[in-house]
Amino acid sequence: MEYVYAALILNETDEEINEDNLTGVLEAAGVDVEESRVKALVAALEDVDIDEAVAEAAAVPAAGAAAGGAAAAADDGDDDDVEETSDVPDTTDDDDDEEEEASGEGLGELFG
């Protein structure tokens, strides 16, 4: 996780995410840096808009919490004839999934 955090720090400070900068942040934090992981992360983030990815990731838990809150509000303690429904529309699209997989390809191997 510290590798991703280092990349986020570089992004937040408007520094280029490259091997030297990423290694510098990790070493400053006292991390025993693995060069192969640094190279893999830099390559994986090459075409990724980190700000957009963070915004999308932040929106996902909120949608799940809203759906859970709606289900909890529908349950007034009376279990007779209570039908649970989700107000969150299904926005999954196969084309979007393929794009997301392509943009994040290889990230799972870094932290597996």
Residue, then its C-alpha position, 0 to 999 in steps of 0.5 A: m500500500e505504501y507504493v500507492y500512497a507514495a504515488l498519491i503524495l506525488n500526485e497531490t503535490d503536482e510532482e511527476i510520478n516517475e521511478d526516481n520521485l517514487t523511490g525518493v518518497l518511499e525511502a524518505a518514509g523508511v520503506d525498503v524499496e523494491e525496484s521492480r514494484v516501483k517500475a511496475l507501478v509507474a508503468a501501470l499509472e502511465d495513462v491513469d488520471i489519478d484525480e479521476a480515479v480517486a473521485e470515482a472510488a470515493a463515489v462508490p462507497a457513498a452509493g452503497a451506503a445510500a442503498g443500505g440506508a434506503a433499505a434500513a429506512a424501509d424496514d420499520g420493524d414490521d416484517d409483514d409484507v415488507e418488500e426490499t427494493s434498491d433505489v440505486p439503478d444498475t449502471t454497469d456496462d460491459d464496455d465500461d468494464e473493459e475500459e476499466e480493466a485495461s486502464g488498471e491492468g497489472l495493478g492487482e499483481l503489485f499488491g497480491 
